[in-house]
Amino acid sequence: MRLRMEHIFVNIGEKKILKDIHMDIENGEFVSILGASGCGKTTLLKCIAGLIQSDNGKVFLGEKLMNDVEVQNRGTVIVFQDIRLFPHMNVEKNISFPMDLQKMDKKEQKREVKRLLKAVELEGFEKRKVHQMSGGQQQRVAIARALAAKPKVLLLDEPFSGLDEALKLQMCQLMKKIHKEQNLTTILVTHDKREAMLLSDRIAFMDDGQVIQMDSVENIYYQPNHLLCAKYFGKCNVMQGKVQDGLLRIQGLCFPVKKTDGEYSAIIRSQDLYLLKEIVDEDFQAKVIEKHFLGDRIEILFHWNGKELIGDFVSFEEAENLKVGDIVSLGIRLEKLILIKKEEKNEESCI
Protein backbone atom coordinates (compact mmCIF):
# COMPACT_ATOMS: atom_id res chain seq x y z
CA MET A 1 0.00 0.00 0.00
CA ARG A 2 1.13 3.55 -0.71
CA LEU A 3 2.73 5.37 2.24
CA ARG A 4 3.02 9.14 2.38
CA MET A 5 4.65 11.42 4.95
CA GLU A 6 4.28 15.20 4.96
CA HIS A 7 6.18 17.75 7.09
CA ILE A 8 7.15 15.24 9.82
CA PHE A 9 8.91 16.79 12.82
CA VAL A 10 9.95 14.88 15.96
CA ASN A 11 11.59 16.44 19.01
CA ILE A 12 12.85 14.51 22.01
CA GLY A 13 13.38 16.98 24.82
CA GLU A 14 15.30 19.91 23.36
CA LYS A 15 16.78 17.80 20.56
CA LYS A 16 15.30 17.95 17.06
CA ILE A 17 15.38 14.36 15.75
CA LEU A 18 13.35 14.64 12.53
CA LYS A 19 13.11 17.89 10.57
CA ASP A 20 10.43 18.34 7.93
CA ILE A 21 10.48 14.82 6.46
CA HIS A 22 8.68 14.27 3.17
CA MET A 23 8.37 10.80 1.60
CA ASP A 24 6.04 9.23 -0.93
CA ILE A 25 6.45 5.45 -1.22
CA GLU A 26 4.43 3.62 -3.85
CA ASN A 27 2.46 0.42 -3.33
CA GLY A 28 4.81 -2.57 -3.48
CA GLU A 29 7.96 -0.44 -3.46
CA PHE A 30 11.07 -1.45 -1.49
CA VAL A 31 12.79 1.60 0.02
CA SER A 32 15.92 1.57 2.17
CA ILE A 33 16.82 4.37 4.58
CA LEU A 34 20.57 4.91 4.95
CA GLY A 35 22.66 7.29 7.00
CA ALA A 36 25.09 7.57 9.89
CA SER A 37 24.16 6.53 13.43
CA GLY A 38 21.94 9.11 15.11
CA CYS A 39 20.62 10.65 11.88
CA GLY A 40 17.01 9.68 12.70
CA LYS A 41 16.46 6.50 10.69
CA THR A 42 14.92 4.34 13.43
CA THR A 43 12.92 7.27 14.81
CA LEU A 44 11.36 7.71 11.36
CA LEU A 45 10.49 4.00 11.22
CA LYS A 46 8.89 4.13 14.68
CA CYS A 47 6.97 7.24 13.67
CA ILE A 48 5.50 5.36 10.71
CA ALA A 49 4.50 2.49 13.02
CA GLY A 50 2.98 4.84 15.59
CA LEU A 51 5.47 3.90 18.31
CA ILE A 52 6.57 7.53 18.42
CA GLN A 53 4.19 10.44 17.90
CA SER A 54 5.34 13.22 15.61
CA ASP A 55 5.22 16.80 16.90
CA ASN A 56 3.97 17.96 13.54
CA GLY A 57 3.12 16.52 10.14
CA LYS A 58 0.94 13.79 8.69
CA VAL A 59 1.34 10.08 7.88
CA PHE A 60 -1.01 8.55 5.29
CA LEU A 61 -1.48 4.88 4.47
CA GLY A 62 -3.32 4.82 1.19
CA GLU A 63 -5.62 7.82 1.55
CA LYS A 64 -6.18 7.32 5.29
CA LEU A 65 -4.60 9.69 7.80
CA MET A 66 -2.84 7.53 10.42
CA ASN A 67 -1.78 10.08 13.06
CA ASP A 68 -4.47 9.10 15.57
CA VAL A 69 -4.69 5.40 14.64
CA GLU A 70 -3.45 3.03 17.35
CA VAL A 71 -0.32 0.97 16.72
CA GLN A 72 -2.16 -2.37 16.47
CA ASN A 73 -4.61 -0.98 13.89
CA ARG A 74 -2.15 0.71 11.56
CA GLY A 75 -1.37 -2.26 9.36
CA THR A 76 2.39 -1.91 9.90
CA VAL A 77 4.73 -4.48 11.46
CA ILE A 78 8.35 -3.94 12.54
CA VAL A 79 11.07 -6.62 12.50
CA PHE A 80 13.91 -5.50 14.80
CA GLN A 81 17.58 -6.49 14.97
CA ASP A 82 16.96 -8.09 18.40
CA ILE A 83 14.60 -10.73 17.13
CA ARG A 84 12.07 -10.75 20.00
CA LEU A 85 10.66 -14.25 19.44
CA PHE A 86 8.83 -15.82 22.36
CA PRO A 87 11.39 -18.22 23.90
CA HIS A 88 8.74 -20.43 25.58
CA MET A 89 6.94 -21.06 22.25
CA ASN A 90 7.99 -23.30 19.38
CA VAL A 91 8.23 -22.02 15.80
CA GLU A 92 4.62 -22.80 14.93
CA LYS A 93 3.22 -20.98 17.97
CA ASN A 94 5.50 -17.97 17.39
CA ILE A 95 4.31 -17.59 13.81
CA SER A 96 0.65 -18.22 14.64
CA PHE A 97 0.61 -15.69 17.49
CA PRO A 98 -0.72 -12.79 15.36
CA MET A 99 -3.27 -15.19 13.84
CA ASP A 100 -4.54 -15.99 17.36
CA LEU A 101 -5.04 -12.27 17.91
CA GLN A 102 -7.06 -12.16 14.69
CA LYS A 103 -9.04 -15.22 15.92
CA MET A 104 -8.22 -17.22 12.80
CA ASP A 105 -9.47 -20.81 12.64
CA LYS A 106 -6.86 -23.30 13.97
CA LYS A 107 -6.85 -25.42 10.80
CA GLU A 108 -6.36 -22.32 8.69
CA GLN A 109 -3.54 -21.26 11.02
CA LYS A 110 -1.70 -24.55 10.43
CA ARG A 111 -2.02 -24.13 6.66
CA GLU A 112 -0.80 -20.55 6.86
CA VAL A 113 2.17 -21.52 9.06
CA LYS A 114 3.18 -24.17 6.51
CA ARG A 115 2.93 -21.63 3.69
CA LEU A 116 5.00 -19.06 5.56
CA LEU A 117 7.67 -21.58 6.57
CA LYS A 118 7.97 -22.56 2.93
CA ALA A 119 8.28 -18.88 1.98
CA VAL A 120 11.19 -18.39 4.43
CA GLU A 121 12.73 -21.77 3.50
CA LEU A 122 12.18 -23.47 6.88
CA GLU A 123 9.77 -26.24 5.90
CA GLY A 124 9.28 -28.83 8.66
CA PHE A 125 10.44 -26.53 11.49
CA GLU A 126 7.01 -26.18 13.12
CA LYS A 127 7.91 -27.94 16.39
CA ARG A 128 11.47 -26.62 16.67
CA LYS A 129 12.30 -24.68 19.85
CA VAL A 130 13.66 -21.18 19.36
CA HIS A 131 16.85 -21.85 21.35
CA GLN A 132 17.65 -24.78 19.03
CA MET A 133 17.91 -22.49 16.01
CA SER A 134 20.74 -20.38 14.58
CA GLY A 135 20.53 -16.60 14.43
CA GLY A 136 19.71 -16.70 10.73
CA GLN A 137 16.94 -19.25 11.28
CA GLN A 138 15.46 -17.20 14.11
CA GLN A 139 15.42 -14.13 11.89
CA ARG A 140 13.53 -16.10 9.24
CA VAL A 141 10.94 -17.06 11.86
CA ALA A 142 10.65 -13.39 12.87
CA ILE A 143 9.98 -12.44 9.23
CA ALA A 144 7.41 -15.23 8.90
CA ARG A 145 5.66 -14.02 12.08
CA ALA A 146 5.60 -10.47 10.72
CA LEU A 147 4.07 -11.68 7.45
CA ALA A 148 1.48 -13.70 9.42
CA ALA A 149 0.03 -10.40 10.64
CA LYS A 150 -0.72 -9.56 6.97
CA PRO A 151 0.79 -6.07 7.15
CA LYS A 152 0.12 -3.39 4.59
CA VAL A 153 3.64 -2.06 5.17
CA LEU A 154 6.59 -4.13 6.44
CA LEU A 155 9.20 -2.20 8.44
CA LEU A 156 12.68 -3.69 8.90
CA ASP A 157 15.00 -2.09 11.48
CA GLU A 158 18.49 -3.43 10.71
CA PRO A 159 17.26 -7.03 10.97
CA PHE A 160 20.39 -8.59 9.45
CA SER A 161 23.10 -6.53 11.16
CA GLY A 162 23.91 -9.24 13.73
CA LEU A 163 24.55 -11.89 11.05
CA ASP A 164 27.83 -12.78 9.39
CA GLU A 165 28.37 -11.77 5.75
CA ALA A 166 27.36 -15.12 4.24
CA LEU A 167 24.13 -15.29 6.28
CA LYS A 168 23.38 -11.64 5.58
CA LEU A 169 23.63 -12.30 1.83
CA GLN A 170 21.31 -15.31 2.18
CA MET A 171 18.77 -13.23 4.09
CA CYS A 172 18.93 -10.43 1.51
CA GLN A 173 18.28 -12.93 -1.29
CA LEU A 174 15.39 -14.42 0.69
CA MET A 175 13.91 -10.99 1.43
CA LYS A 176 14.16 -10.04 -2.24
CA LYS A 177 12.30 -13.21 -3.20
CA ILE A 178 9.56 -12.67 -0.60
CA HIS A 179 9.12 -9.05 -1.64
CA LYS A 180 8.79 -10.01 -5.29
CA GLU A 181 6.25 -12.75 -4.53
CA GLN A 182 4.10 -10.68 -2.17
CA ASN A 183 4.51 -7.20 -3.69
CA LEU A 184 4.56 -5.84 -0.14
CA THR A 185 5.49 -2.21 0.53
CA THR A 186 8.72 -2.53 2.54
CA ILE A 187 10.99 -0.04 4.30
CA LEU A 188 14.43 -1.14 5.48
CA VAL A 189 16.65 0.83 7.87
CA THR A 190 20.28 -0.18 7.48
CA HIS A 191 23.89 1.03 7.67
CA ASP A 192 24.91 -1.43 4.95
CA LYS A 193 24.96 0.27 1.54
CA ARG A 194 25.48 -3.06 -0.25
CA GLU A 195 22.40 -4.50 1.44
CA ALA A 196 20.38 -1.42 0.48
CA MET A 197 21.56 -1.45 -3.12
CA LEU A 198 20.83 -5.16 -3.50
CA LEU A 199 17.26 -4.91 -2.20
CA SER A 200 15.91 -1.46 -2.98
CA ASP A 201 13.89 0.20 -5.69
CA ARG A 202 14.89 3.53 -4.13
CA ILE A 203 17.18 4.68 -1.33
CA ALA A 204 16.57 7.59 1.06
CA PHE A 205 19.82 9.01 2.46
CA MET A 206 19.45 10.85 5.77
CA ASP A 207 21.66 13.26 7.67
CA ASP A 208 20.88 15.20 10.85
CA GLY A 209 17.18 14.39 10.82
CA GLN A 210 16.59 15.26 7.16
CA VAL A 211 16.27 13.28 3.94
CA ILE A 212 19.15 14.65 1.85
CA GLN A 213 18.35 12.60 -1.25
CA MET A 214 15.76 9.99 -2.20
CA ASP A 215 16.39 8.39 -5.55
CA SER A 216 16.92 5.20 -7.52
CA VAL A 217 19.94 3.06 -6.63
CA GLU A 218 21.72 4.09 -9.84
CA ASN A 219 21.02 7.81 -9.47
CA ILE A 220 22.01 8.04 -5.83
CA TYR A 221 25.36 6.43 -6.73
CA TYR A 222 26.15 8.19 -10.02
CA GLN A 223 24.32 11.48 -9.39
CA PRO A 224 24.54 12.29 -5.65
CA ASN A 225 23.23 15.74 -4.79
CA HIS A 226 25.38 16.16 -1.67
CA LEU A 227 29.00 15.46 -0.79
CA LEU A 228 27.99 13.37 2.26
CA CYS A 229 25.89 11.14 0.04
CA ALA A 230 28.69 10.68 -2.48
CA LYS A 231 31.17 9.69 0.24
CA TYR A 232 28.75 7.24 1.88
CA PHE A 233 28.47 5.12 -1.24
CA GLY A 234 32.12 4.44 -1.87
CA LYS A 235 35.71 5.60 -1.62
CA CYS A 236 36.11 9.04 -3.16
CA ASN A 237 38.84 11.43 -4.13
CA VAL A 238 37.53 14.96 -3.55
CA MET A 239 39.18 18.01 -5.08
CA GLN A 240 38.08 21.62 -5.25
CA GLY A 241 37.73 23.24 -8.63
CA LYS A 242 36.14 26.03 -10.59
CA VAL A 243 34.08 26.03 -13.76
CA GLN A 244 34.35 29.03 -16.04
CA ASP A 245 33.22 29.25 -19.66
CA GLY A 246 32.64 25.50 -19.87
CA LEU A 247 36.06 24.53 -18.50
CA LEU A 248 36.72 22.85 -15.13
CA ARG A 249 40.06 23.69 -13.53
CA ILE A 250 41.31 21.43 -10.72
CA GLN A 251 44.84 21.00 -9.37
CA GLY A 252 46.37 22.68 -12.43
CA LEU A 253 44.38 20.55 -14.90
CA CYS A 254 41.65 21.70 -17.26
CA PHE A 255 38.69 19.67 -18.59
CA PRO A 256 35.66 20.64 -20.71
CA VAL A 257 32.36 20.19 -18.81
CA LYS A 258 28.71 21.09 -19.34
CA LYS A 259 28.17 22.98 -16.09
CA THR A 260 27.32 26.52 -15.11
CA ASP A 261 30.08 28.77 -13.84
CA GLY A 262 30.96 28.46 -10.17
CA GLU A 263 33.02 26.61 -7.56
CA TYR A 264 32.62 22.84 -7.36
CA SER A 265 33.71 19.78 -5.44
CA ALA A 266 35.01 17.36 -8.05
CA ILE A 267 34.55 13.72 -6.97
CA ILE A 268 36.47 10.86 -8.54
CA ARG A 269 35.52 7.42 -7.26
CA SER A 270 38.44 5.10 -6.56
CA GLN A 271 37.59 2.78 -9.46
CA ASP A 272 37.52 5.71 -11.91
CA LEU A 273 41.28 6.26 -11.83
CA TYR A 274 43.31 4.26 -14.31
CA LEU A 275 46.95 3.87 -15.28
CA LEU A 276 48.19 5.26 -18.57
CA LYS A 277 50.52 2.90 -20.40
CA GLU A 278 53.13 5.55 -21.06
CA ILE A 279 54.56 8.34 -18.93
CA VAL A 280 53.07 11.62 -20.12
CA ASP A 281 53.00 15.25 -18.99
CA GLU A 282 54.21 15.85 -15.41
CA ASP A 283 50.76 17.17 -14.48
CA PHE A 284 49.45 13.59 -14.72
CA GLN A 285 52.33 11.88 -12.90
CA ALA A 286 51.85 10.33 -9.45
CA LYS A 287 53.97 8.38 -6.99
CA VAL A 288 52.88 5.06 -5.47
CA ILE A 289 53.05 5.43 -1.67
CA GLU A 290 51.01 2.38 -0.54
CA LYS A 291 49.75 -0.82 -2.17
CA HIS A 292 47.27 -3.33 -0.70
CA PHE A 293 46.05 -6.64 -2.11
CA LEU A 294 42.34 -6.99 -1.18
CA GLY A 295 41.46 -10.25 -2.92
CA ASP A 296 39.17 -9.06 -5.69
CA ARG A 297 41.10 -5.84 -6.32
CA ILE A 298 44.34 -4.01 -5.63
CA GLU A 299 44.09 -0.74 -3.71
CA ILE A 300 46.83 1.83 -4.35
CA LEU A 301 47.46 5.14 -2.62
CA PHE A 302 49.13 7.75 -4.81
CA HIS A 303 50.77 11.09 -4.11
CA TRP A 304 49.81 13.48 -6.88
CA ASN A 305 50.36 17.22 -7.11
CA GLY A 306 50.50 17.63 -3.32
CA LYS A 307 47.43 15.47 -2.70
CA GLU A 308 46.78 11.79 -1.85
CA LEU A 309 44.53 9.85 -4.23
CA ILE A 310 43.17 6.34 -3.77
CA GLY A 311 42.58 3.95 -6.65
CA ASP A 312 41.00 0.49 -6.88
CA PHE A 313 42.12 -1.76 -9.72
CA VAL A 314 40.27 -4.98 -10.53
CA SER A 315 42.57 -5.70 -13.47
CA PHE A 316 45.61 -7.21 -11.82
CA GLU A 317 47.64 -6.89 -15.03
CA GLU A 318 47.24 -3.14 -14.68
CA ALA A 319 48.51 -2.84 -11.10
CA GLU A 320 50.15 -6.04 -9.81
CA ASN A 321 53.69 -5.14 -10.90
CA LEU A 322 53.66 -1.68 -9.32
CA LYS A 323 55.91 -1.10 -6.31
CA VAL A 324 55.95 1.58 -3.64
CA GLY A 325 58.02 4.45 -4.99
CA ASP A 326 57.12 3.90 -8.66
CA ILE A 327 56.18 6.92 -10.77
CA VAL A 328 53.11 6.39 -12.94
CA SER A 329 50.78 8.45 -15.10
CA LEU A 330 47.15 8.57 -13.99
CA GLY A 331 44.06 8.96 -16.10
CA ILE A 332 40.55 9.94 -14.97
CA ARG A 333 37.35 8.52 -16.47
CA LEU A 334 35.85 11.93 -17.11
CA GLU A 335 32.43 10.50 -18.01
CA LYS A 336 32.19 9.26 -14.38
CA LEU A 337 33.34 12.55 -12.81
CA ILE A 338 30.82 13.87 -10.24
CA LEU A 339 30.59 17.65 -9.81
CA ILE A 340 28.77 19.12 -6.83
CA LYS A 341 28.32 22.86 -6.85
CA LYS A 342 29.10 24.87 -3.75
CA GLU A 343 26.18 27.01 -2.72
CA GLU A 344 26.34 30.34 -0.90
CA LYS A 345 25.04 28.83 2.37
CA ASN A 346 28.06 26.49 2.42
CA GLU A 347 25.88 23.59 1.38
CA GLU A 348 26.70 21.40 -1.59
CA SER A 349 24.27 20.07 -4.15
CA CYS A 350 24.63 18.39 -7.51
CA ILE A 351 23.37 20.20 -10.61
N, C-alpha and C positions, 0 to 999 in steps of 0.2 A: 504494500500500500504506500501511496505517496506520503512523504513526511516533509513538513515545511516549518521553518523557524524564522521568526521575524523580530528583530530588535531585542534579542535576549541579553539581559544583564543579570549577573549574579555577584553579590557582595557577601563576603564572610567577614564579619566584624568591619574593620576599616579597610580591608583589602579587597580590591576589585579583581574578581576571578575571571568573569566573562564580560566582554565589552562589545555590545552591539553586534551579536552574532546573527548572521543571515545564512540560511541554508535551504535548498530546495532539492530534495532527493526523490527521484522518480520511483514508481512502483517496480519492484524487482531489481532495483539497482544495488550494487555492492560498493559502498563507500568506506574508505579507510581514513582515519584521522591520525595524522602524524605531528610530531613536535617534541621539543625537549621536555624533560620532567618539569612539572609545575606550570605548564603553559595553559592548562585548563581542559585537557582532553577528557579525563574521567568525569570532571564536574559537568561537562556538556552532556555526556552519556547519561549521567544520573538525572540531569534536568529533563532529558527526553523521557526517561522512565518515570518521572514524577517523584524520585527519591529526594531530590532537592528542588525547592520552589525558586523560580526566578524572581528577581526584584522588579523586573519589567520585561515586556515582550510577550509573544504568543507562540504556542506550539500547536500545529494542526496535524492531525492524522486523517488523510483524505481531506474532506471539507469540514471535519469536526474539530472545534476548539477543545484542546485537552487540558488547559491550565487548571481547571477545577475538578478534573476527573481523577478518582482515586487510583493508586498504583495498580491494584489488582484488576481494574476495569479498563486499563489503557490499551491492552493488546500488545504490550511490549514485554520482552523477557531478556534479562541480562545473564550472560555466562561470564563469571569472574575468573581471574587467574587462580585464586584459592578456590578449589573446585566446589566445595560446599555440598557434597553428597551426604546423605544420611548414613552414618556408619553402622547403625543397627539394622538397616534394611539391605536386602539383596538387590541385585541389578533390576530385576523386574519391578519390585516395589518402589525403588527410586524413580524409575521412569513413569510408572503408573500413578505416582503421587498427584500430579496436576489433573489427571483424569478422574481420580477420586473426588477432588474438589469440584469437578464439573459433573459429578454423579453419573459418569458413564457406566454403561452395563459392563459387568465383569468379563463376559465372553468377548465383548468388543475390545475391552482393555487388553486382553491377552493377544488378540489379533494385531492391535496397534503396536504393542510392545515388540512383537515379532517383526513387524514391518520396520519399525524404527531401528531395531538392532541390526537388521539387514542393511539399512541405509548407512549406519555408522560402522559396518563391517565387524560386528560382534555377534554373529548368529550363534545361538546355543548358550549364551552367557546369562540366561535369565536367573538362574539360581546362584550365580557366583557372588561371594561376599566382596564388599568394596575393598577391604584390606588385602584381599588376595590378588588384586589387580595392579598393573603398572600405572604410572602417572599418565601415560598416553591413553591407556584403556579407560581410566577414570574420566579423563577429559571427554572421551567419546560418549560415555554414559551421560555426562553433564549436558552435552549437546543434544543427545537423544531426549533427555528429560525436558530441555528447553523447547524442543520441537513438539513434544507431547502436549504442551500448553496451547499449541496452534496459534503462535503469535502472528500479529500483522507486521511487526518489525522485530528482528532479532538483533540484540546488542551484544557485542563481544568486547570485553574489557581485558585486553592482553591475555587471552586464554592460553596461549601457547608459549609464553615467555619462560616458564619453568621447565620446558622440555629441551632435550639436546637437539642438535641441528638435524640429525636424521629423522627423529620423531616429529620435529616441527615441520619439516618438509612433507612428511606423510599426512599430518593433520591439515596442512594447507591444501594438499591435493584432495583430501576427503571433503574439506569445507567447500572447495570449488565445485566438486561433483554434486554435493547436496544443494548448493545454491542454484546450480543449473537445473537440477531436477525439480526443485520446489519453487523457483522464481520468487524467492522470499527477500523482501527488502532487508538489507543487512548493513549494519554499521560496525566497523572494527576499529578499536583504539589500539595502537601499537607503537613501539619505538623502532620496529624492524622495517626498514624501507624495502627490503627484498620481499618480505612477507606481504606488505601492502601492494607492491607492484605486481606480484604474482596473482593476487586475488581480486584486485579492485577494478571497477569501471572508472571510478574517479577517486582522487585523493584530495583531502582537505589538509593543508599545512597550517598549523597554528603556532603563534608566538605571542606571549604576554596577553593571553585571554582573547585574542582576535584571530580570525581566519585570514591569513595573509594571501593565500591563493587556494582556489578549489578548481581542479581541472582534470583532464584525462591524464593517464599515466605518462603518455608520450609527451604531452605539452608541459607537464610540470617538470619533466626532466630536461627537455630540449629548449623550453621557453619559460624559464622561471621568471617571475616578476619582482623578485626580491633576492638580495645577496644571501640572506639566511637560508632561503629555500634552495638556492643553487648549491650551497655548501653542504646542506643536509643530504643531498642525493648523490654524493660522490666526491672524491678527491679533486680539488680545484686549484689551479694557479690563478691568482687574482692580481691584476695590474691596473694601474690608473692611467687613463688616456683621455684624449680630447678629439672630438670630431669637428672638422671645419671644412666646409666646401666639399663634402663627400669623402674626405680622407680621415682615417683614424691614425693618430700618432701615439705610439706607446713605446717607451724605453728606447727611443731613437729610431724605431721602425715606423713605416708608413704603409697603410693598407687601404684600398678603396672599400667603402661600405655605404649601404643605403640607409643612413640614419640622419636625423636632424642634428644641427650643430649643438654642441654642449660637452660637458665633462661626463665620462663614463667609467664604470668598472668593467674591464675586459676580463672575461672568465674563460680559461682554457682548461677543459677537463683533462685528467692525467693521461687518458687513452688517446687524446687528440694531438699529442706531440709525436713526432716521428723523426727518425734519423735520416739525414740526407747521405747519399752514398759517397759524395765527394765533399771535401772541405771547400767552403765558399767564403763569401765576405765575412769579415771579422764580426759584424753585427749579429750574425747567426751562430757564432761559435760558443760552445759551452764546455765546461769541465765536469767530468764525472767525479762526484765527491762521495757517493755511497751507492752500493748495489746490493739488492736483496732478492733472492730466489723465493718465490711465494707459491710454487707448485704449478698453478695454471698461468702464471705470468712472471715477468721479471720487473721489479720496481727499481727505478734509478733516480737518484737525486742529483740534479745538475746545479752548477753555479754559472749563471749567465747574466752578464751586464750588471753585476752588483746585486743580483737577486737569486734566490733558490727556487728552482722549478722541479716538480715531481712528474715523472712519466711512468706509465705502465705499458709494457710491451708483451703482447701475447705471442708474437712471432719470435721464437728463440733465436732464429738465424740472424735477426736484426740486432739483438742485444747481448747474446750469450758470451761473445768474445770480448766485450768491453771490460776494461779494468779501471779501478779507481785511479784518477790522475789523467786518463785519456782525454784528449780534446776532440770534440765531435761538432758537427753542424746540425742544428735542430730545425725542423720544419713544423709549421702549425697548420692543421686542417682548418682553413679559414671558413669553410662552409659550416663548421660546428662551433665557431666562435660565438659566445654569448655576450651581449652588450647590455648593461643595465645602467640607465641614465641616472645621474645624481640630481635629485630635486633640491629646491631651495631650502626645504625644511629638514635637510640632512637625511632624508629617506631615500631609498633606492628602488626604482621600479623599471621593469623591462618595457621597452616601446617597440 
